[in-house]
Every structure is written in structure tokens, then in C-alpha cells.
Amino acid sequence: MIRALTGFSTRSPWKVIALWAVLGIALAMVGQAFVFRASQPGNSGFLPSTYDSAAALEIAEERFGVKPDANLLTVLVARSDAAPLSASDEQRIDAQAAQLARRKVTMPEEKDPAPFAEDHSQVPKVSPAMTAPDRSFRLLSVELTGNPADPGVQSTYKAFRDSARDLFAQDGLRTGFTGGIADRVDTADAEKTRSAIVGGLMLAVIVLLHVLVFRSVLAALLPLLAVTIIGGAAAGAVVGAALLTGTGLSDSIPGLISVVLMGIGIDYFLFLLFRFREQLRRHPQQSGREAAAEVAGRVGTAITSAALTIVAAFATLGVASFGQFRVLGPAIALAVLVMLLGSLTFMPALLAVAGRKMFWPSRSLKREPRPGTAARMGDRVARRPMTLVLASVALLGALTTGLLGMRMDYGQSGAGGERTAAVATAGEIARALPAGVSDPTTVFVTASDGAELTTDRLGGLSRALAGVGGVGQVADTVLSEDRRAARIDLFLTADPQGKEARDLVTGPVRSVVGAQTPAGLEAHVGGTPALFADISAAVDKDLKVVFPVAAALIALILLALLRSLLAPVVLLAAVGLGFAATLGASTLVFQRVLDRPGVDFTLPLVLFLFVVALGTDYNILMADRIREEMERPGPARAAVGRAVRHTAPAIATAGLVLAASFGSLAVTPAASTQQIGFATALGIMLSAFVLSIVLVPALAALLGRSLWWPVRPRRSSHAAGPEQTPDRVLVH
């Protein structure tokens, strides 16, 4: 199957290139046009209804008309001269709020609108909320609808913000906006320049690495072009599948897919390029198409196994209870499958067309390179494998000690350190009112006995909640239209996105609700602290399922590829040690050095999937080449040395490219994204430079051909050539 695909692609390269160009552009356009329609904003919709906060959300939607795509924000209105608000000021503010509630906000026209873009013009819901005790400001509650990640929705919010600011300024009043979409838009504006610079630097690093390695402009630019086209097709396929199945994607998935595909796509092209260059050197008379066909057929097996490892790892997220993971896994798995198809068809076709011109103007094809770092490392592995094994295990073991005392931080994933206007407004509100005013915790009560609810019947519950330490204020009880449900808003004194608020909600608040809810009624606690407490519980549960299932699937793939019982054990043990070392080092950096509350609660799972799956990629490539070299005559250690010499440059370059892709996430202001970017980049570097280039080959050198028990590689009958000299690793 693999050789059939690669063979057709190299025999009819122009047809394959034309087909990919059309499909890539078409699917990329579909992805860009419909990505926000396929996305589900927020995290609340990703929890099953068995969790308390999810049940509360269902009541809010069914009984109180809260829309799933509602964007709630708080508007602060104060006098421009900083004087306290008078009664007439409050009346003017409320009158202007009523005017805003009747005024349609028209979405501004974009200079370059995306095809099939929706019109998000709407009439916002605006209502007075409360006045600060010191009368320094009055708060308004505003609701806009739409996916907050959609540029059209963000433009509509900006139009509303500017309109409200101008309207109140006419009466000598100033405004501030915070919460929800206001935070997102201000953060996005603050990050715009940084994101452009980081993205440009990442591409520059990738191109520079290719130029330094291949001394060729075409070899530097063609992988980026190929990955861009295949990545566009993959993104379109994911969006299309989500729309067809009615699955809501997390708004973070498209960006994550882009980073993953950029990294692994260039990795796979690099694997082909290095082997293609080696083939052309060994066979000067061979045509580019013949060389491309032979290389793609051989390397295609390793690439397929590597890609299927990633697919298997992420597909296990389909059994997760947390919906964001359950959607993320199949989405990335589908995207990687599309990248695999491109690696077996589009990339070989490009090699076949370019031929020897791929490496122009370099003259490296006309001569064997001098012994370099890879050759010296291969020689060292062949001579002193035990020393390298002990050194590698000592390094990884030292990093693993960082796991001692590791704590999980269940803070909001998007929290960051940007000092934006929205953050400043939230700080001003918190100085006069409980921190939870702009993001209340809500208790929803329903009448399971069929009787109508009254505020008097719920008075005891409200008074009990008001007596809980950490609850700064309890709002008046609001009944639904049919009087079968009620909501009680709690304004906590702690930051709703912090650990103190989560502990308060999961402990005293839920205890009081359980004890003080009248008979015949059912109550659920919702809001940000409750939501993230439930997410943490779901993630803890998922970790116990995903880890063993993913490891078992990866082991099966390795068994099928390597046709050995011992080799998969060696590779899995190596990546397991690499995972522990990466998580330990990340804990040392963020928890001990930077004094963070702990590591982000999603980090262990993300690291396991990326470091184990992507790290196994490199191990598969190295193990496959070791097996190939051991099929030749001569000592096993010499075969391992040759494998390191030929494969280490590809793995090192690929590791640097992939680490640069994920490392770009480490400079974002969001604390959780920083951790994921840093830790994943570190894990990939350890996987490439310690596990795949040193530890795995050194173990193979110690075990010899018994590594492949019970099916040992067959030794070829041909005589050993210059590169197969048995007593040591020779290079030219």
C-alpha cells in the first residue's frame, strides 16, 4: 500500500502536485470560512451533565434563556472628574444604558472579508447592575452573542465599546470594559505585534536551519510550501468533519493543529530529504525519479509508523470525559492522517520533479562529506555504549527528581500577565467591590416536586450562603418565568479564576447548598470557580484512562513495525524516562525557579501525548535504520554506528525545527501556554538529542542483534562495502 502510493506519486508527479494544489487551496478556504461556525466558545459545554457546573449551565440555558454563545461583559461608568456619583448621575447612566439596549450595533466591514463570513450585527442586552459602596462608579451588565474568537464578533464588540464610550463621554462620564470578550480582545490587541514577530522569527529559524544543513534555497523553502499546502488541507478537513458530525471544536484547536502540523510535516520532509541526498550521493547515475521512488518507499514505512503513533496517542482522547480533550484527540488525529497522506504522495512527487536540483547550488552531491559530529557520535556509541547509557540515564534521572513535591495549578488556562485596559478595569472594580462581581458564582435551584418557587422558600438558603466566609455579597433571588427555577448570584471576595475561589466553591459553598436546599428542590452550583473545579476532576479521571490506553496502542504499533518483542520495550522505556524527565524539569523551572503555584493541570497529559508520541517518531526512525544496517554483514556495534552517522543529522534538524515550533508558544503571556510551549520544546530536544541519538543506539549496541528477538534481521549475503567495514565506523 505504501509503496503503491509512493510509486504512483513518483511516476506521475505533476498530476499529484496539481491535485494537492487544488485540494489544499480549496480545503484551506473551507477551513478559514467555516472555522468559527465549527468552534464552540468557552469550556463549559465540554463537561458531561453529570458534573455540577454542567447541570447548572443546562438550567441557565433552558430556564433563563442564557445562550451558549453569550458573551457577558461588565461596563464601568464613572465621572471623568473622579467625583462620587450623584442620584442624577445614576439616572443619566441608566437612561443611556436603556438607549444602548435599543441601538443596533452594526458589524464594521472588513477590508479583506473572509468568504461566507457571517454578519454579527446585533442589538446588545444592557442592564444596570450595581453602584459601588463609595459611589465611585456604577456597573452595567452587557451581553453580546457570537464566538468571541471570530474576528467579526470582536469587531462588533469594538463597535459597541466605541459607541458606548462616546455616548457616556457626552455627559462627562468615562467608561471601562472588562470580562469575557473585553479581556480577549484587549489581550489579542496587545499580543498582535508579539505574535507577528514570534511567527516571523520561527519561520526564519526553520529556513536558516535548512539553508545551513542543505546549502540550498530550494531545499529550505520547498518544505515550508509543502507543509503549508498540506496543513491547509488538513485544517479544512477537520473543520468539514466537525460541521458534518455536529461536533463543536474548542477555539484553541485550529492554532494547536497549525503548530503540530508545521512541526511534524517539516520533520517528515526532512526524513525524506536526508535519505534522498544520501541516495543521490551513492548512485550518481540514478535519475531523480528513481531515487525518489526508492527513498519514499523505504522511508515511507517509518513515516507511516511514526504518524500512526501520533494518531493512536491522540485518538485515545476520544475516551476522555472532558469534552475538550475528546474533541481535540480525533481532530489532531485526522489532521496528522492528512499530513501522512501528503508525506507519502505530495512530498515524494516534489522530490521526483526537483531531482538533483533540489540541492542546488550546493556541491555536496558530488562528494562524500567529511567526518562530522554525527560520524564521531556514531563512533563513540559503537565504542562506549555502556558509558553513554549511564550518562544518559543519570541526566534524565536528575531531571526526574523535579517531580518530587510537584503541585497542580488549576487556574484558568487563558490567564496571562498582560496589563491591558480590561485588567485595569477589573482591578478598579475589585478595590471597591468583591472580586467576583464581574464573574459571579451562581446557584441554580429547580423544583423537582412540581411546585412553584418563591423567594421566601429560598430565603433560608440565601441567608446561609451569605454567612459563608469568602462570600462577599449575595444578590436577590431571581425566578424564572414559569417559577419552576431560581438563580442566586454569589459575589466572592476571591479572584474567581484562582485556587481560593475554587476551594471555596467546592468546599463550603457546595456543602451549604447541599444542607440548606429545601426538600423537593434540587440545586447546582455554576460559574467559573465551579467549572474549573469540575474540569480538574474530569482531567484527573481522564489521566488514569488515557495514559495506559495510549501506551498500549503505541506498543502495538511498534510491535508491528519492528517485528520484535524486546525493541518496543526498549523504545517505550526510553520515551517514558524522557517524559518523566521533561515533566520534572518543567516543575523545577516553573514551580521552584519562577515560583508559580504549580504546573498547569493539563501539562502532564499534553506532555505525555506530544513527548511520547513525537519522541517515538525519532526513535522509530533511528530503530528502523539500525535494523536496516544490522541486515548487512559485520558486527552489530558497527551497524549501530553507521545508523547514528546517517540518521542523527535528520533527527537533530527535525528536533530543532519542532522545538522551535512549540517554543514559540513559550513567549505568550498566558501562563499555561508558556508552560506547554517550554515543556514540549524541552521534551522534544531531550527526545531527539538524548534518547534517539544517544540512549536508544547505545542500548542497541549493548544488546546487539538480540534487540530484535525473536525475529532477528537477516544478514545480507553481499560483501561489506566501505561503509560496512566491520571493526569500526568508517566515514569518508
N, C-alpha and C positions, 0 to 999 in steps of 0.2 A: 504493500500500500504506500509506504513512504517513498520507496524507490520509484514507484509508478508516478507519484506526484512530482517528485524532483526531476525524473526523467522527462516527463512531458514539458515541464517548465523550461528545461534547458534546450529541448528540441524546438519548441515554439515560443521563444522568449518574448517576442514582440506582442503576440496575442495575449500572453499572460500579463505583460506590463500594461497594455491598453485596457484589459478587463479590470485590473486593480485600480488604475487611474480613474476609470468611470465609477466603479463601485465605491472607491474611497471618497471621492468628491461628493457623490450622491448621498451616501450614508452620513458623511460628516455634516452635510447641510441638514439632513433629517435630525441628527443629534442636536445641532445648535438651535434649530427651530422649535423642537418639542421638549428639550431637556427640562424646562421649568414646569411644563404640564405633567411630566412624569415624576417630578420630585414632590416629596411630602415634607413640608416645613416642620421644624421642631423635632423633639424626641418623644413627646407624649403618645403619639399614635403608634409607637413601635413596641409598646408593652401590652401583653395579653390582659384581658379584663379581670383575670384572677388577682392582679395586683391592685392595691387600694387606690392609688393615684389614677390608674387607668379607669377603674369603675367610677371615680369621681368625674373624670373627663366625659364619660358617656352621659352622666346625668346632666352635666353642664350643656352638652350639645342637644340632648333630647328634650330637656325641660326648660332650659333658659336660653335657647337659641344661639348658643356660642358656636360660631363657625369654625370648622377645623383649620381654615386658613386665616383666621382672625389675627391681626397684628395689633396688640394693645400697647399703647404708649402713654406716658404722662407728660402733660404740658404744665410747666411752672410759669405763673404770671405774677409779676411784682412791679412796684412803682420804680420808674427809672431813677428817681431821686433817693431811693432806699428808705423812704418814709413808710411807716406802717400803713396798711390798707384801712381805709375808712369804709363805712357801710355803703356809701355811694360808689366807692371803688368796686366793691364786691358786686353791686348791682350792674355796673357797667361791664365787668368781666363776664358775668353770667349772660348779659344781653349779647355781647359779642360772641360768646360760645354758642348761643342759640342761632346766631347768624351763620357761624361756620357750619353748624349742623344742617343748615338748609342749602348751603352753597356746594355745588358740584365741583370736584377737583378734576381738572382735565389733565390727562397724562401728556406731558410735553412730547413733541415729535422728535424722534431721534434722527441724527444726521445720516447714519447708515443703519436703518432698522433691519432687524433680522427677518427673514421670510416667515410668513404666517404668525407674526408677533401679535399677541393679544392686546386689546385696548383695556387698560386698567383704570380708566376714568371712573370715578365713583363719588357718592355722597358719604362723607365720614359720619360716624356716630360720635358726637361730642356732648359730654355732660359734666357739670361741676362735681367735684369730689369732696374737697375739704379745704379749710383755711388753716394755716399754721397757727399754733397757740400764741406766738408772738406777733401774729398778723403781718409777718414779713412777706408772705406770698399766699396765693391761692392756687390749688391744683385742679386741673381738668383731666378727665379720662377720655381718651380718644381711641377709636377702633377703625382701622383700615383693613381691607381684605386683600389676599393675594400672597403668593410665595415671596417671602422677604429677600430671597436670593435672586429673584428676577429683576433685571435692570429696569424693566418697565414699572414694576411696583416701587422700586427705590426712587425712580424719577417722580412718580405720583406722590410719594411721601415728601420729597423735596419741594414739590409744588405746593403741597398743603402747608409745610413748615414755613415757606417764604410768605405765603398768603396770610397765615395766622400772625406771623411776626410783624408784617406791615400793618395789619388791621389793629393790633393792640398798640403799636407804636404811635398810631394817630391819637391815642388817648394818653400818651406819656407813660406807657407801660412796656416793660421788657419781658421777654419770654425765654424759656429754656425747655429743651426736649430731651427725654430720657426713656429708657426701657425699650425692649423689643426691637423694632425696626430702626429706631433712632440710634441705638447702640451699634447695630450692624452697619448702617450707612456711614456713621462717623468713623468707625474703625476701618471700613473699606476705603474711605477717602484718605485716611491717614496712612494706610498701607500701600496706596496705589503706586507711589514713587518707589517705595522699597521693593514691592513685588516686581516692578519692571526692571529694576537694577539687578535683583537677585536672579530673575529669569534670564536676563542677558548674560550675566556672569556664568550661570550654569551652562548655557549653550556655548559660550566662549571656551570654557574649560573642556567641554566634550570635544569641540572641534580641535582645540590645541593638542589634546592628548592624541587624537587620531593623526594629526599632522606630524607630531613628534615620533609616533610609532611607525607610520607608514611612509612618511615623507611624500605624501601625495594629497593634492587638493580634492580629487575625486573621491578617494577613499575616506576623506574627512567629512565631505558634505553628503555623499550618497546615502550613508546610513541614516542621517537625520531626515532626509527626504523620504526614504522608505518607511521609517518608523512613523513619520507624520501622517503619511497616507494610510498606512495600516491602522494606526491609532484612531484616525478619524472614522474609518470603517467600523472599528471595534466600539467606539463611543456611540455611533449611530445604531449599531446592533443592540447594544444594551438598552438604549432609550426606546427603541422599537419594541424590544421584548417586554419592557416594563409597561408600555402602553397596551400591548396586545393582551397581557395577562392581568392588567389592572393592578400591578404592583407599584407601590409608591417608593421611589428611591429617596434615600437621605440626600440632602443638598450638598453633602460633603463627598459623595461618591464620585461624581464626574471629575473633580480635581484629583482625587486619590488614584483613579484609574489612569489619568494622564501621567502622573508621576511613575506609577508602576510600569505602564507600557513603554514609556520613554526609556526606563532603565533596562528592563528585560529585553525589549526589542533591539536596542543597540548591543546588548550582550550577545544575543543570538547572531546578529550580523557580524560581530567581532569574531565569534567562534568560526563562522564560515570564512571570513576574510583571512584570518591567520592560517587556516588549513589550505585555503585557495592559494595563498602566496607560497606556502611550503610545497604544494603540488606543482606549481609552475616552475619553481626552482629545480625540483628533482627531475622534471620532464620538460626540458626546453623545447622539444619538438611538438608537444601536445597543444592542441588548439584550446582556446578559452572555453568553448562549449563543452569539450570533452572533459577538461579539468573541472569545470563547474558541476557537471553531471556526477563525476566520481566523488568529488568532495561533498556535494549536497546529499548524495545517497549515504555516505558514511557518517557525516556529522549530523544528518537529519535524524538518525536514530537517537543520538544523545540529546539533541534539542527536543525531540518529542518526549522523551522520558523526563527531561527537566521541566518542560511545560506542564506535563501531566501531573508532576509532583506538586506544582503550584496549584493547579486546578483541583487536585484531590484535597489539598490542605484547606483551600478556601471553600470548597464545596461542603466540607464538614460543618461550616457555619450555618448551613441550611437546617440543622437540627437545634440551633440555639433558640432559647426562649425570648431573648431580646431581639425584637424585630429588626433593629438597625443592623445587627450582625447577620440576621437571617437573610436580609436583602443584599448586604454587602458581599457575602460569600459567593452566591451564584452570579452576581454582577461582574465581579473580578474574574471569576472562573470563565464566564462567557467571553470577556474581553481577552483573556490570555489564550483561549482557543482560537479566536480570530487572529491574534498575533502569531500563534503557531502555524496556522494555515498560510499566513503571509511569509513566514520564515521558510516554509517548505516549497513555496511557489514563486512569490514575488522576488524575494531576495536571490534565489538561485538564477532566476531569469535576468536580473540585473548583472550578476556576475558573468553569465554567459554572453551578454551583449557587450559588456565592458572589456572582458578578456584581460589581456596584459596591460591595456590602457588604464585599468583600474589603479595601477600603482605608478603611473606617470606623474612627475618626471624622475622618480626615484630609479636608481640603477640596481636596487637590491635583488632583482630577479636574476641578474647576470652573474651573481657571485654568492657564495655562502657567507653569512655574516661571521664576524669574529666572535670568539667565545665571550659571552656576556654574563650578566648577573644570573640569568636563568640557567645557563650551562654550568656555572660554578655552583649554583644551588643544587642542581641535579647531581653533580659530582659529590657534593657534601652529603646529600641524602643517601647516595649509594654507599658511601664510605662509613658514615657515622649515624646510622638511623636511630640507635638507642639514645644517643646524646640529644638528638633533636626531639625525640618523643618526650624525654624527661623535661627538656626545656620548655616545650610547648605546653605540656600538662601543668608545669609549675606556674607559667604565666597565666593560663586560663584559671587555674585553681586559686591563684592570688586574687584575681578579679572576682571570682565567685564568692569570696568571703564578704564582699559587699552586701550579699543577701541577708547577712545577719542583722536583725533589727529593722528590716525593710517594712515600711508602712505604706498603705494605700491612701491616695488622696482622691476623694470622691467629689471634688469641686467641679463646677461646671466646665465642660471641655472647652468652651469658647472663651473663657475668662482670660483676659490679657492685661498688659500693663500700659496700654496707650492712654495718655492723658487727653482725652477728647472732650468736646463740649458736652456730650451726653454723660460722661463720667463726672464732670464738674457739676452738672445739674443734679445728678444723683447725690453727690456729696453735700450740696446745699440743702437738699430736702432732708437728708439724714441728720443734719445738725439741728433741725427743729422738730422732726417727727421720727417715729420708729423707722428703722431701715427698711422694713417690709411694706411700707405704704405704697410704693410704686410696683410692688410684686407681692401681693398678699397671698397667704396660705388660706385655702377655703375649705370649710366643712360643708359637705352636701348631705342633706337629710331627705329621705324618701319615706312615704307612708306605705309600708308593706301590708298594713291591716285594712287599707281601702278608705280610711277616714281622712277628712280634710285636716291640714295642718293649720295651726295658729301660732302667732308669735308667743302667746302665753304658754303654750305647751312646750315650747323650746326655750323658755326663759331660764330654766334651771341649767340647761346645757351652756347657754351663753354666759351665765354668771360663773359657772365652773371653769370655763375656758379663760375668762378674764382673770381668774385667780392663779393661773399657771405662770410661774416665773419665766420671763422671756417673752411673754405676750404683751406687747405694749398697749394695744388697743383692740377692742372687738367692735366691729361695725354692727349696725342694726340688722336684724334678720330680714332677708328678702324672700318672699314667697313666689312660687311660680304662678302662672295664670290659672292653672287648674287647682292650685293649692294642695297639690299632692307632693310637692318637693319644696325645699328651702335651702338657702345658702347663707352661711355665716362667714364673713371675711375676718381673718385674723392678721393684724399688722405686727409682725415680730420685731423685736429690738435688734436681733442679729441680722447680718447680711444673709438674704435668702439663698445665696449661692455658696455659702460657707458651711463648714462642718458643724458649727454650733447650731445653726438653724436645722440642719438635718437631724442631729441628735435630739433637738427639742421636739421636732415633729414626730419622729419615730418612737420617742420615749413618752414624756409627759402628755403631749397633745393627744396622741392616739390612745393613750391609757384613759385619759379623762373622757374622750369621746366614747370609748367602749363602755365605761362605767356609768356615764351620765345620760346616754341616749335613752329616751323613754321607751317603754315596752311597745311593741308594734311598729317601731320605726327602725330604719336602717341608715347608718351614717358612714361616709367615706371622706377621707382627708386628701385633698388635692393641692396643687401648687408646686412651685419649683423645688422646695426642700423635700417634699414628699415624693415627687417624681424622681429625683436623683437618688434618694434613698432606695426606692424600688428598683431603679436601674442597677444600682450597685449589687443588690441581692440577686437580680437576674444574671448579671455578669459572673458573679461568684459561682452560681449554679452552672452556667454555661462552660466555665473553665474546666470543671470536672468531667464534662462530657466531650468537649471539642479536643482537648489535648490527647487523650488516648485514641480516639477515633482517627484523628489526623495522622498520628504516629503509625497506626496500623495500616492505613491506606498508603502512606509513603513507603512503608516497609514492603508492602505487596508490589508496588511499582519497582522498587529496587530489586526485589527477587526476580521479577520478570525480565528486567533489563540485564542484570549482572549474572543471572543463572547460577547463583551461589547462595549458600546459607550463611556463610561467615562474613562475606563482604558487606551485605546490608547492615549487619550488626555493628561492624566497624564504623561504617559511614554514619549510622544513626547515633552511635555513642559519641562520635566526634561532634556532630551538629548539636547534640544535647548539651555537651560540655560548652560549646560555643554560645548557646542560648543562655545558659546559667551565667557564664562569664559576662555576657553583654548586659543582662539584667542587673548583675551585681555591680558592674562598673557604672551603669546609669544611676543606680541607687547611691553610690558613693558621690557622684557628681552632683545630682540634684538634691538629695536629702541631706548629705553631710557637708559638701563644699558650698552649695548655693543656699542651704538652709531652707529648702522647701518643706511643706508639711509632709510630703511623701512623694511617691511616684504615682503618676496618673493611673487610675484604676483600669483603664483599657490597655495600658502598656504591656503587661505580660502576654495578653492574648495577641496583640498586634505584633509584638516581637516574635512570639512563637511562630506565627504564620509566616511572617516575612523572613526572619533569620533562618528558621529551619527549612522553609520551602526554597528560598532563594539560595541559601547556603548549600543546600543539597544539589542545586544546579551545578555549582562549581565542582563539588565532589563527584558528581556523575560524569562530568566532562573529564576530570582527571582519572577517575577509575576506568572509564571506557578506554582512554588512551593507554593506561597501564596494562590493561588486558590485551589490547592490540599489540603492544610492544613485547609482552610476555609470550605471544604466539610465535615470536621469532627465536632463532637459536641463541643460546648464551645464558649466562647467569641471570637470575631474577632481579638482582640488585642493579645490574647494568640496564635492564629493561626499565626499571623504575626511574633511573637517572635520565634515560632518553625521554621518557614520558614527561618528566618535570621540565626538561630543557625545551621541549616543543610546546607544551601546554601552559606553562607558567606565564609567559607573556600575555596570552589571551585572557587568562583568568585575572591577572593583575590589572590589565587595562579595563576589563569589564567591571571588576570590583571598584575601581576608581570612578568609572562613569556612573555606576549605580549608586555609589556612596554620595557622589556629587548631586545626583537627582534627589535623593532623600535628605541630604544635608541642607538643601535649600530651604527645607521646612523648619530648620532649627533657628532661623533668624526671624521668624514671625513673632509677633508679640504674644500670641496665645500660648499659655504655659504648657498645655497638653500637647499642642502641635510641636512646640520646641522639643519636648521630651521624645516624642515619636521620631522626629527628624534626626536628632542627635543619636538616639539609641539605635535606630535602624541603620544609619550610616556607619556607626561603630561596629555593629554586628556584621554588616556586610564586609567591612575591612578585615575583621577577625576571621570571617569565613574564608575570604579569598587568600589573605596573606599568611595566616597561621594554620587554619585547618586544611585547606585544599592544596597549598603549595608545600607545606612542611609536614604537618601531623599525619595526614592520610597517606602520602607517599612513604613517609618513614615507617609507618606501621606495615605498609605493603612490602617494603624492603625487608622488614624483620620476618614477616610471615611467608614471604616468597610466593610460589605458585599455590601453596596450600590456602591462600586467601580465597581462592575460587572454588574450594571444596563444596560440593562433591564433583563438580564438572570443571576440571582444570583446563586451561587454554591448551589447545593443540599446538605443538611446535611445528612451524613450517619447515619444509624439507629443504628450502633454498639456503644457499650458503650465506653466512653473515657478511654484509657489506660493511663499508667504512663506519656506518653509524651503529652497527650491531657488534662491534668488537667486544668480546665477552668480558675481558678483565677490568675494564673501566669505561667511564663515559667519555667518548672522544667527540670533539667538535672540530669543525673546520674553520 
